[in-house]
Amino acid sequence: MCYLRIMTNTYECAQCGMSVNAQCGKCNVPLENGQITLDNGSTVQVSKCPSCEGKIKSPQCCGADMNCTVN
């Protein structure tokens, strides 16, 4: 049986408009925008799985983090 999953979280470049949908390969759910705080106190934008808590560095385009919108 095949299921069609509509992606709801889209990352979009504020500069050129390029967009991507990202989902967890393990859980097959859309990634959510988040941030982590480093030991030095600075923060880093990440994409995280709400199911397994996995995290990756958020996508970048035109040299900057892409913005996440929830549709």
mmCIF file of the N, C-alpha and C atoms, coordinates in Angstrom:
data_MODEL
# 
_entry.id   MODEL 
# 
loop_
_atom_site.group_PDB 
_atom_site.id 
_atom_site.type_symbol 
_atom_site.label_atom_id 
_atom_site.label_alt_id 
_atom_site.label_comp_id 
_atom_site.label_asym_id 
_atom_site.label_entity_id 
_atom_site.label_seq_id 
_atom_site.pdbx_PDB_ins_code 
_atom_site.Cartn_x 
_atom_site.Cartn_y 
_atom_site.Cartn_z 
_atom_site.occupancy 
_atom_site.B_iso_or_equiv 
_atom_site.pdbx_formal_charge 
_atom_site.auth_seq_id 
_atom_site.auth_comp_id 
_atom_site.auth_asym_id 
_atom_site.auth_atom_id 
_atom_site.pdbx_PDB_model_num 
ATOM 1   N N  . MET A 1 1  ? 0.847  -1.169 0.000  1.00 0.00 ? 1  MET A N  1 
ATOM 2   C CA . MET A 1 1  ? 0.000  0.000  0.000  1.00 0.00 ? 1  MET A CA 1 
ATOM 3   C C  . MET A 1 1  ? 0.896  1.237  0.000  1.00 0.00 ? 1  MET A C  1 
ATOM 4   N N  . CYS A 1 2  ? 0.532  2.240  -0.763 1.00 0.00 ? 2  CYS A N  1 
ATOM 5   C CA . CYS A 1 2  ? 1.315  3.462  -0.883 1.00 0.00 ? 2  CYS A CA 1 
ATOM 6   C C  . CYS A 1 2  ? 0.521  4.619  -0.285 1.00 0.00 ? 2  CYS A C  1 
ATOM 7   N N  . TYR A 1 3  ? 1.191  5.401  0.524  1.00 0.00 ? 3  TYR A N  1 
ATOM 8   C CA . TYR A 1 3  ? 0.566  6.576  1.128  1.00 0.00 ? 3  TYR A CA 1 
ATOM 9   C C  . TYR A 1 3  ? 1.217  7.830  0.578  1.00 0.00 ? 3  TYR A C  1 
ATOM 10  N N  . LEU A 1 4  ? 0.434  8.845  0.293  1.00 0.00 ? 4  LEU A N  1 
ATOM 11  C CA . LEU A 1 4  ? 0.940  10.139 -0.127 1.00 0.00 ? 4  LEU A CA 1 
ATOM 12  C C  . LEU A 1 4  ? 0.896  11.053 1.083  1.00 0.00 ? 4  LEU A C  1 
ATOM 13  N N  . ARG A 1 5  ? 2.055  11.525 1.494  1.00 0.00 ? 5  ARG A N  1 
ATOM 14  C CA . ARG A 1 5  ? 2.132  12.406 2.655  1.00 0.00 ? 5  ARG A CA 1 
ATOM 15  C C  . ARG A 1 5  ? 2.390  13.824 2.171  1.00 0.00 ? 5  ARG A C  1 
ATOM 16  N N  . ILE A 1 6  ? 1.530  14.746 2.524  1.00 0.00 ? 6  ILE A N  1 
ATOM 17  C CA . ILE A 1 6  ? 1.687  16.139 2.142  1.00 0.00 ? 6  ILE A CA 1 
ATOM 18  C C  . ILE A 1 6  ? 2.610  16.819 3.154  1.00 0.00 ? 6  ILE A C  1 
ATOM 19  N N  . MET A 1 7  ? 3.701  17.367 2.652  1.00 0.00 ? 7  MET A N  1 
ATOM 20  C CA . MET A 1 7  ? 4.644  18.061 3.525  1.00 0.00 ? 7  MET A CA 1 
ATOM 21  C C  . MET A 1 7  ? 4.042  19.400 3.955  1.00 0.00 ? 7  MET A C  1 
ATOM 22  N N  . THR A 1 8  ? 4.165  19.722 5.229  1.00 0.00 ? 8  THR A N  1 
ATOM 23  C CA . THR A 1 8  ? 3.584  20.958 5.722  1.00 0.00 ? 8  THR A CA 1 
ATOM 24  C C  . THR A 1 8  ? 4.640  21.984 6.131  1.00 0.00 ? 8  THR A C  1 
ATOM 25  N N  . ASN A 1 9  ? 5.858  21.563 6.396  1.00 0.00 ? 9  ASN A N  1 
ATOM 26  C CA . ASN A 1 9  ? 6.903  22.499 6.779  1.00 0.00 ? 9  ASN A CA 1 
ATOM 27  C C  . ASN A 1 9  ? 7.799  22.740 5.578  1.00 0.00 ? 9  ASN A C  1 
ATOM 28  N N  . THR A 1 10 ? 7.926  23.984 5.165  1.00 0.00 ? 10 THR A N  1 
ATOM 29  C CA . THR A 1 10 ? 8.736  24.345 4.018  1.00 0.00 ? 10 THR A CA 1 
ATOM 30  C C  . THR A 1 10 ? 9.795  25.344 4.444  1.00 0.00 ? 10 THR A C  1 
ATOM 31  N N  . TYR A 1 11 ? 11.030 25.083 4.028  1.00 0.00 ? 11 TYR A N  1 
ATOM 32  C CA . TYR A 1 11 ? 12.120 26.027 4.249  1.00 0.00 ? 11 TYR A CA 1 
ATOM 33  C C  . TYR A 1 11 ? 12.290 26.844 2.987  1.00 0.00 ? 11 TYR A C  1 
ATOM 34  N N  . GLU A 1 12 ? 12.322 28.176 3.127  1.00 0.00 ? 12 GLU A N  1 
ATOM 35  C CA . GLU A 1 12 ? 12.397 29.061 1.967  1.00 0.00 ? 12 GLU A CA 1 
ATOM 36  C C  . GLU A 1 12 ? 13.514 30.077 2.152  1.00 0.00 ? 12 GLU A C  1 
ATOM 37  N N  . CYS A 1 13 ? 14.227 30.339 1.059  1.00 0.00 ? 13 CYS A N  1 
ATOM 38  C CA . CYS A 1 13 ? 15.305 31.325 1.065  1.00 0.00 ? 13 CYS A CA 1 
ATOM 39  C C  . CYS A 1 13 ? 14.695 32.718 0.945  1.00 0.00 ? 13 CYS A C  1 
ATOM 40  N N  . ALA A 1 14 ? 15.015 33.594 1.881  1.00 0.00 ? 14 ALA A N  1 
ATOM 41  C CA . ALA A 1 14 ? 14.486 34.953 1.871  1.00 0.00 ? 14 ALA A CA 1 
ATOM 42  C C  . ALA A 1 14 ? 15.066 35.767 0.719  1.00 0.00 ? 14 ALA A C  1 
ATOM 43  N N  . GLN A 1 15 ? 16.224 35.354 0.209  1.00 0.00 ? 15 GLN A N  1 
ATOM 44  C CA . GLN A 1 15 ? 16.880 36.127 -0.841 1.00 0.00 ? 15 GLN A CA 1 
ATOM 45  C C  . GLN A 1 15 ? 16.402 35.752 -2.245 1.00 0.00 ? 15 GLN A C  1 
ATOM 46  N N  . CYS A 1 16 ? 16.367 34.454 -2.575 1.00 0.00 ? 16 CYS A N  1 
ATOM 47  C CA . CYS A 1 16 ? 16.036 34.057 -3.947 1.00 0.00 ? 16 CYS A CA 1 
ATOM 48  C C  . CYS A 1 16 ? 14.705 33.325 -4.087 1.00 0.00 ? 16 CYS A C  1 
ATOM 49  N N  . GLY A 1 17 ? 14.086 32.916 -2.970 1.00 0.00 ? 17 GLY A N  1 
ATOM 50  C CA . GLY A 1 17 ? 12.795 32.256 -3.026 1.00 0.00 ? 17 GLY A CA 1 
ATOM 51  C C  . GLY A 1 17 ? 12.840 30.739 -3.180 1.00 0.00 ? 17 GLY A C  1 
ATOM 52  N N  . MET A 1 18 ? 14.043 30.161 -3.308 1.00 0.00 ? 18 MET A N  1 
ATOM 53  C CA . MET A 1 18 ? 14.174 28.699 -3.388 1.00 0.00 ? 18 MET A CA 1 
ATOM 54  C C  . MET A 1 18 ? 13.537 28.085 -2.147 1.00 0.00 ? 18 MET A C  1 
ATOM 55  N N  . SER A 1 19 ? 12.840 26.945 -2.308 1.00 0.00 ? 19 SER A N  1 
ATOM 56  C CA . SER A 1 19 ? 12.228 26.308 -1.144 1.00 0.00 ? 19 SER A CA 1 
ATOM 57  C C  . SER A 1 19 ? 12.449 24.810 -1.194 1.00 0.00 ? 19 SER A C  1 
ATOM 58  N N  . VAL A 1 20 ? 12.439 24.193 -0.008 1.00 0.00 ? 20 VAL A N  1 
ATOM 59  C CA . VAL A 1 20 ? 12.587 22.746 0.120  1.00 0.00 ? 20 VAL A CA 1 
ATOM 60  C C  . VAL A 1 20 ? 11.647 22.246 1.207  1.00 0.00 ? 20 VAL A C  1 
ATOM 61  N N  . ASN A 1 21 ? 11.222 21.001 1.066  1.00 0.00 ? 21 ASN A N  1 
ATOM 62  C CA . ASN A 1 21 ? 10.479 20.296 2.112  1.00 0.00 ? 21 ASN A CA 1 
ATOM 63  C C  . ASN A 1 21 ? 11.448 19.292 2.709  1.00 0.00 ? 21 ASN A C  1 
ATOM 64  N N  . ALA A 1 22 ? 11.450 19.154 4.014  1.00 0.00 ? 22 ALA A N  1 
ATOM 65  C CA . ALA A 1 22 ? 12.366 18.232 4.680  1.00 0.00 ? 22 ALA A CA 1 
ATOM 66  C C  . ALA A 1 22 ? 11.595 17.321 5.615  1.00 0.00 ? 22 ALA A C  1 
ATOM 67  N N  . GLN A 1 23 ? 11.929 16.033 5.558  1.00 0.00 ? 23 GLN A N  1 
ATOM 68  C CA . GLN A 1 23 ? 11.292 15.080 6.472  1.00 0.00 ? 23 GLN A CA 1 
ATOM 69  C C  . GLN A 1 23 ? 12.347 14.113 6.989  1.00 0.00 ? 23 GLN A C  1 
ATOM 70  N N  . CYS A 1 24 ? 12.068 13.521 8.137  1.00 0.00 ? 24 CYS A N  1 
ATOM 71  C CA . CYS A 1 24 ? 12.964 12.561 8.753  1.00 0.00 ? 24 CYS A CA 1 
ATOM 72  C C  . CYS A 1 24 ? 12.931 11.259 7.951  1.00 0.00 ? 24 CYS A C  1 
ATOM 73  N N  . GLY A 1 25 ? 14.094 10.775 7.539  1.00 0.00 ? 25 GLY A N  1 
ATOM 74  C CA . GLY A 1 25 ? 14.160 9.528  6.803  1.00 0.00 ? 25 GLY A CA 1 
ATOM 75  C C  . GLY A 1 25 ? 13.837 8.320  7.663  1.00 0.00 ? 25 GLY A C  1 
ATOM 76  N N  . LYS A 1 26 ? 14.026 8.442  8.973  1.00 0.00 ? 26 LYS A N  1 
ATOM 77  C CA . LYS A 1 26 ? 13.754 7.342  9.897  1.00 0.00 ? 26 LYS A CA 1 
ATOM 78  C C  . LYS A 1 26 ? 12.262 7.254  10.243 1.00 0.00 ? 26 LYS A C  1 
ATOM 79  N N  . CYS A 1 27 ? 11.658 8.400  10.530 1.00 0.00 ? 27 CYS A N  1 
ATOM 80  C CA . CYS A 1 27 ? 10.268 8.432  11.001 1.00 0.00 ? 27 CYS A CA 1 
ATOM 81  C C  . CYS A 1 27 ? 9.268  8.832  9.918  1.00 0.00 ? 27 CYS A C  1 
ATOM 82  N N  . ASN A 1 28 ? 9.756  9.404  8.806  1.00 0.00 ? 28 ASN A N  1 
ATOM 83  C CA . ASN A 1 28 ? 8.905  9.834  7.708  1.00 0.00 ? 28 ASN A CA 1 
ATOM 84  C C  . ASN A 1 28 ? 7.908  10.913 8.124  1.00 0.00 ? 28 ASN A C  1 
ATOM 85  N N  . VAL A 1 29 ? 8.330  11.826 9.005  1.00 0.00 ? 29 VAL A N  1 
ATOM 86  C CA . VAL A 1 29 ? 7.497  12.960 9.410  1.00 0.00 ? 29 VAL A CA 1 
ATOM 87  C C  . VAL A 1 29 ? 8.230  14.248 9.076  1.00 0.00 ? 29 VAL A C  1 
ATOM 88  N N  . PRO A 1 30 ? 7.507  15.342 8.803  1.00 0.00 ? 30 PRO A N  1 
ATOM 89  C CA . PRO A 1 30 ? 8.157  16.612 8.485  1.00 0.00 ? 30 PRO A CA 1 
ATOM 90  C C  . PRO A 1 30 ? 9.025  17.109 9.643  1.00 0.00 ? 30 PRO A C  1 
ATOM 91  N N  . LEU A 1 31 ? 10.186 17.654 9.303  1.00 0.00 ? 31 LEU A N  1 
ATOM 92  C CA . LEU A 1 31 ? 11.061 18.242 10.310 1.00 0.00 ? 31 LEU A CA 1 
ATOM 93  C C  . LEU A 1 31 ? 10.509 19.594 10.737 1.00 0.00 ? 31 LEU A C  1 
ATOM 94  N N  . GLU A 1 32 ? 10.785 19.957 11.983 1.00 0.00 ? 32 GLU A N  1 
ATOM 95  C CA . GLU A 1 32 ? 10.347 21.239 12.529 1.00 0.00 ? 32 GLU A CA 1 
ATOM 96  C C  . GLU A 1 32 ? 11.549 22.134 12.743 1.00 0.00 ? 32 GLU A C  1 
ATOM 97  N N  . ASN A 1 33 ? 11.320 23.418 12.653 1.00 0.00 ? 33 ASN A N  1 
ATOM 98  C CA . ASN A 1 33 ? 12.375 24.392 12.892 1.00 0.00 ? 33 ASN A CA 1 
ATOM 99  C C  . ASN A 1 33 ? 12.665 24.453 14.387 1.00 0.00 ? 33 ASN A C  1 
ATOM 100 N N  . GLY A 1 34 ? 13.931 24.584 14.740 1.00 0.00 ? 34 GLY A N  1 
ATOM 101 C CA . GLY A 1 34 ? 14.316 24.690 16.138 1.00 0.00 ? 34 GLY A CA 1 
ATOM 102 C C  . GLY A 1 34 ? 15.681 25.314 16.272 1.00 0.00 ? 34 GLY A C  1 
ATOM 103 N N  . GLN A 1 35 ? 16.195 25.323 17.469 1.00 0.00 ? 35 GLN A N  1 
ATOM 104 C CA . GLN A 1 35 ? 17.538 25.839 17.709 1.00 0.00 ? 35 GLN A CA 1 
ATOM 105 C C  . GLN A 1 35 ? 18.180 25.100 18.866 1.00 0.00 ? 35 GLN A C  1 
ATOM 106 N N  . ILE A 1 36 ? 19.499 25.064 18.848 1.00 0.00 ? 36 ILE A N  1 
ATOM 107 C CA . ILE A 1 36 ? 20.245 24.508 19.970 1.00 0.00 ? 36 ILE A CA 1 
ATOM 108 C C  . ILE A 1 36 ? 21.188 25.581 20.476 1.00 0.00 ? 36 ILE A C  1 
ATOM 109 N N  . THR A 1 37 ? 21.491 25.523 21.762 1.00 0.00 ? 37 THR A N  1 
ATOM 110 C CA . THR A 1 37 ? 22.420 26.468 22.365 1.00 0.00 ? 37 THR A CA 1 
ATOM 111 C C  . THR A 1 37 ? 23.758 25.771 22.576 1.00 0.00 ? 37 THR A C  1 
ATOM 112 N N  . LEU A 1 38 ? 24.801 26.368 22.041 1.00 0.00 ? 38 LEU A N  1 
ATOM 113 C CA . LEU A 1 38 ? 26.143 25.813 22.169 1.00 0.00 ? 38 LEU A CA 1 
ATOM 114 C C  . LEU A 1 38 ? 26.734 26.143 23.529 1.00 0.00 ? 38 LEU A C  1 
ATOM 115 N N  . ASP A 1 39 ? 27.834 25.481 23.881 1.00 0.00 ? 39 ASP A N  1 
ATOM 116 C CA . ASP A 1 39 ? 28.492 25.708 25.173 1.00 0.00 ? 39 ASP A CA 1 
ATOM 117 C C  . ASP A 1 39 ? 28.898 27.158 25.382 1.00 0.00 ? 39 ASP A C  1 
ATOM 118 N N  . ASN A 1 40 ? 29.205 27.867 24.278 1.00 0.00 ? 40 ASN A N  1 
ATOM 119 C CA . ASN A 1 40 ? 29.632 29.263 24.404 1.00 0.00 ? 40 ASN A CA 1 
ATOM 120 C C  . ASN A 1 40 ? 28.453 30.233 24.492 1.00 0.00 ? 40 ASN A C  1 
ATOM 121 N N  . GLY A 1 41 ? 27.223 29.705 24.487 1.00 0.00 ? 41 GLY A N  1 
ATOM 122 C CA . GLY A 1 41 ? 26.035 30.537 24.630 1.00 0.00 ? 41 GLY A CA 1 
ATOM 123 C C  . GLY A 1 41 ? 25.395 30.949 23.314 1.00 0.00 ? 41 GLY A C  1 
ATOM 124 N N  . SER A 1 42 ? 26.067 30.741 22.188 1.00 0.00 ? 42 SER A N  1 
ATOM 125 C CA . SER A 1 42 ? 25.482 31.105 20.904 1.00 0.00 ? 42 SER A CA 1 
ATOM 126 C C  . SER A 1 42 ? 24.464 30.039 20.494 1.00 0.00 ? 42 SER A C  1 
ATOM 127 N N  . THR A 1 43 ? 23.550 30.416 19.612 1.00 0.00 ? 43 THR A N  1 
ATOM 128 C CA . THR A 1 43 ? 22.522 29.489 19.157 1.00 0.00 ? 43 THR A CA 1 
ATOM 129 C C  . THR A 1 43 ? 22.722 29.148 17.683 1.00 0.00 ? 43 THR A C  1 
ATOM 130 N N  . VAL A 1 44 ? 22.262 27.950 17.312 1.00 0.00 ? 44 VAL A N  1 
ATOM 131 C CA . VAL A 1 44 ? 22.353 27.471 15.939 1.00 0.00 ? 44 VAL A CA 1 
ATOM 132 C C  . VAL A 1 44 ? 20.971 26.995 15.521 1.00 0.00 ? 44 VAL A C  1 
ATOM 133 N N  . GLN A 1 45 ? 20.515 27.433 14.335 1.00 0.00 ? 45 GLN A N  1 
ATOM 134 C CA . GLN A 1 45 ? 19.230 26.982 13.811 1.00 0.00 ? 45 GLN A CA 1 
ATOM 135 C C  . GLN A 1 45 ? 19.371 25.542 13.344 1.00 0.00 ? 45 GLN A C  1 
ATOM 136 N N  . VAL A 1 46 ? 18.420 24.688 13.719 1.00 0.00 ? 46 VAL A N  1 
ATOM 137 C CA . VAL A 1 46 ? 18.425 23.276 13.317 1.00 0.00 ? 46 VAL A CA 1 
ATOM 138 C C  . VAL A 1 46 ? 17.041 22.878 12.829 1.00 0.00 ? 46 VAL A C  1 
ATOM 139 N N  . SER A 1 47 ? 17.002 21.769 12.123 1.00 0.00 ? 47 SER A N  1 
ATOM 140 C CA . SER A 1 47 ? 15.744 21.119 11.764 1.00 0.00 ? 47 SER A CA 1 
ATOM 141 C C  . SER A 1 47 ? 15.680 19.872 12.623 1.00 0.00 ? 47 SER A C  1 
ATOM 142 N N  . LYS A 1 48 ? 14.564 19.666 13.329 1.00 0.00 ? 48 LYS A N  1 
ATOM 143 C CA . LYS A 1 48 ? 14.488 18.526 14.239 1.00 0.00 ? 48 LYS A CA 1 
ATOM 144 C C  . LYS A 1 48 ? 13.239 17.700 13.984 1.00 0.00 ? 48 LYS A C  1 
ATOM 145 N N  . CYS A 1 49 ? 13.361 16.410 14.272 1.00 0.00 ? 49 CYS A N  1 
ATOM 146 C CA . CYS A 1 49 ? 12.245 15.489 14.122 1.00 0.00 ? 49 CYS A CA 1 
ATOM 147 C C  . CYS A 1 49 ? 11.440 15.500 15.423 1.00 0.00 ? 49 CYS A C  1 
ATOM 148 N N  . PRO A 1 50 ? 10.143 15.766 15.355 1.00 0.00 ? 50 PRO A N  1 
ATOM 149 C CA . PRO A 1 50 ? 9.333  15.783 16.570 1.00 0.00 ? 50 PRO A CA 1 
ATOM 150 C C  . PRO A 1 50 ? 9.102  14.384 17.136 1.00 0.00 ? 50 PRO A C  1 
ATOM 151 N N  . SER A 1 51 ? 9.389  13.348 16.355 1.00 0.00 ? 51 SER A N  1 
ATOM 152 C CA . SER A 1 51 ? 9.156  11.985 16.795 1.00 0.00 ? 51 SER A CA 1 
ATOM 153 C C  . SER A 1 51 ? 10.381 11.378 17.475 1.00 0.00 ? 51 SER A C  1 
ATOM 154 N N  . CYS A 1 52 ? 11.521 11.364 16.783 1.00 0.00 ? 52 CYS A N  1 
ATOM 155 C CA . CYS A 1 52 ? 12.710 10.706 17.332 1.00 0.00 ? 52 CYS A CA 1 
ATOM 156 C C  . CYS A 1 52 ? 13.717 11.691 17.929 1.00 0.00 ? 52 CYS A C  1 
ATOM 157 N N  . GLU A 1 53 ? 13.431 12.985 17.845 1.00 0.00 ? 53 GLU A N  1 
ATOM 158 C CA . GLU A 1 53 ? 14.299 14.029 18.391 1.00 0.00 ? 53 GLU A CA 1 
ATOM 159 C C  . GLU A 1 53 ? 15.633 14.171 17.658 1.00 0.00 ? 53 GLU A C  1 
ATOM 160 N N  . GLY A 1 54 ? 15.772 13.549 16.477 1.00 0.00 ? 54 GLY A N  1 
ATOM 161 C CA . GLY A 1 54 ? 16.979 13.726 15.672 1.00 0.00 ? 54 GLY A CA 1 
ATOM 162 C C  . GLY A 1 54 ? 17.083 15.166 15.198 1.00 0.00 ? 54 GLY A C  1 
ATOM 163 N N  . LYS A 1 55 ? 18.308 15.651 14.981 1.00 0.00 ? 55 LYS A N  1 
ATOM 164 C CA . LYS A 1 55 ? 18.520 17.037 14.565 1.00 0.00 ? 55 LYS A CA 1 
ATOM 165 C C  . LYS A 1 55 ? 19.574 17.094 13.463 1.00 0.00 ? 55 LYS A C  1 
ATOM 166 N N  . ILE A 1 56 ? 19.370 18.022 12.524 1.00 0.00 ? 56 ILE A N  1 
ATOM 167 C CA . ILE A 1 56 ? 20.373 18.338 11.521 1.00 0.00 ? 56 ILE A CA 1 
ATOM 168 C C  . ILE A 1 56 ? 20.482 19.853 11.421 1.00 0.00 ? 56 ILE A C  1 
ATOM 169 N N  . LYS A 1 57 ? 21.581 20.322 10.884 1.00 0.00 ? 57 LYS A N  1 
ATOM 170 C CA . LYS A 1 57 ? 21.723 21.754 10.619 1.00 0.00 ? 57 LYS A CA 1 
ATOM 171 C C  . LYS A 1 57 ? 20.663 22.120 9.594  1.00 0.00 ? 57 LYS A C  1 
ATOM 172 N N  . SER A 1 58 ? 19.969 23.211 9.805  1.00 0.00 ? 58 SER A N  1 
ATOM 173 C CA . SER A 1 58 ? 18.928 23.632 8.879  1.00 0.00 ? 58 SER A CA 1 
ATOM 174 C C  . SER A 1 58 ? 19.505 23.897 7.496  1.00 0.00 ? 58 SER A C  1 
ATOM 175 N N  . PRO A 1 59 ? 18.673 23.731 6.457  1.00 0.00 ? 59 PRO A N  1 
ATOM 176 C CA . PRO A 1 59 ? 19.150 23.988 5.101  1.00 0.00 ? 59 PRO A CA 1 
ATOM 177 C C  . PRO A 1 59 ? 19.574 25.437 4.915  1.00 0.00 ? 59 PRO A C  1 
ATOM 178 N N  . GLN A 1 60 ? 20.546 25.626 4.027  1.00 0.00 ? 60 GLN A N  1 
ATOM 179 C CA . GLN A 1 60 ? 21.029 26.964 3.710  1.00 0.00 ? 60 GLN A CA 1 
ATOM 180 C C  . GLN A 1 60 ? 20.923 27.211 2.217  1.00 0.00 ? 60 GLN A C  1 
ATOM 181 N N  . CYS A 1 61 ? 20.783 28.482 1.859  1.00 0.00 ? 61 CYS A N  1 
ATOM 182 C CA . CYS A 1 61 ? 20.760 28.909 0.470  1.00 0.00 ? 61 CYS A CA 1 
ATOM 183 C C  . CYS A 1 61 ? 21.279 30.339 0.437  1.00 0.00 ? 61 CYS A C  1 
ATOM 184 N N  . CYS A 1 62 ? 21.982 30.696 -0.596 1.00 0.00 ? 62 CYS A N  1 
ATOM 185 C CA . CYS A 1 62 ? 22.538 32.052 -0.743 1.00 0.00 ? 62 CYS A CA 1 
ATOM 186 C C  . CYS A 1 62 ? 23.369 32.445 0.479  1.00 0.00 ? 62 CYS A C  1 
ATOM 187 N N  . GLY A 1 63 ? 24.011 31.463 1.128  1.00 0.00 ? 63 GLY A N  1 
ATOM 188 C CA . GLY A 1 63 ? 24.897 31.731 2.251  1.00 0.00 ? 63 GLY A CA 1 
ATOM 189 C C  . GLY A 1 63 ? 24.219 31.989 3.575  1.00 0.00 ? 63 GLY A C  1 
ATOM 190 N N  . ALA A 1 64 ? 22.917 31.722 3.683  1.00 0.00 ? 64 ALA A N  1 
ATOM 191 C CA . ALA A 1 64 ? 22.195 31.987 4.941  1.00 0.00 ? 64 ALA A CA 1 
ATOM 192 C C  . ALA A 1 64 ? 21.225 30.842 5.223  1.00 0.00 ? 64 ALA A C  1 
ATOM 193 N N  . ASP A 1 65 ? 20.852 30.690 6.502  1.00 0.00 ? 65 ASP A N  1 
ATOM 194 C CA . ASP A 1 65 ? 19.849 29.694 6.880  1.00 0.00 ? 65 ASP A CA 1 
ATOM 195 C C  . ASP A 1 65 ? 18.527 30.030 6.177  1.00 0.00 ? 65 ASP A C  1 
ATOM 196 N N  . MET A 1 66 ? 17.855 29.005 5.709  1.00 0.00 ? 66 MET A N  1 
ATOM 197 C CA . MET A 1 66 ? 16.542 29.205 5.109  1.00 0.00 ? 66 MET A CA 1 
ATOM 198 C C  . MET A 1 66 ? 15.512 29.340 6.216  1.00 0.00 ? 66 MET A C  1 
ATOM 199 N N  . ASN A 1 67 ? 14.491 30.156 5.992  1.00 0.00 ? 67 ASN A N  1 
ATOM 200 C CA . ASN A 1 67 ? 13.425 30.379 6.962  1.00 0.00 ? 67 ASN A CA 1 
ATOM 201 C C  . ASN A 1 67 ? 12.414 29.249 6.865  1.00 0.00 ? 67 ASN A C  1 
ATOM 202 N N  . CYS A 1 68 ? 11.855 28.859 8.018  1.00 0.00 ? 68 CYS A N  1 
ATOM 203 C CA . CYS A 1 68 ? 10.848 27.806 8.046  1.00 0.00 ? 68 CYS A CA 1 
ATOM 204 C C  . CYS A 1 68 ? 9.476  28.422 8.213  1.00 0.00 ? 68 CYS A C  1 
ATOM 205 N N  . THR A 1 69 ? 8.536  27.972 7.369  1.00 0.00 ? 69 THR A N  1 
ATOM 206 C CA . THR A 1 69 ? 7.154  28.378 7.514  1.00 0.00 ? 69 THR A CA 1 
ATOM 207 C C  . THR A 1 69 ? 6.314  27.142 7.735  1.00 0.00 ? 69 THR A C  1 
ATOM 208 N N  . VAL A 1 70 ? 5.299  27.243 8.530  1.00 0.00 ? 70 VAL A N  1 
ATOM 209 C CA . VAL A 1 70 ? 4.396  26.126 8.776  1.00 0.00 ? 70 VAL A CA 1 
ATOM 210 C C  . VAL A 1 70 ? 3.090  26.462 8.090  1.00 0.00 ? 70 VAL A C  1 
ATOM 211 N N  . ASN A 1 71 ? 2.721  25.630 7.119  1.00 0.00 ? 71 ASN A N  1 
ATOM 212 C CA . ASN A 1 71 ? 1.505  25.865 6.344  1.00 0.00 ? 71 ASN A CA 1 
ATOM 213 C C  . ASN A 1 71 ? 0.307  25.226 6.995  1.00 0.00 ? 71 ASN A C  1 
# 
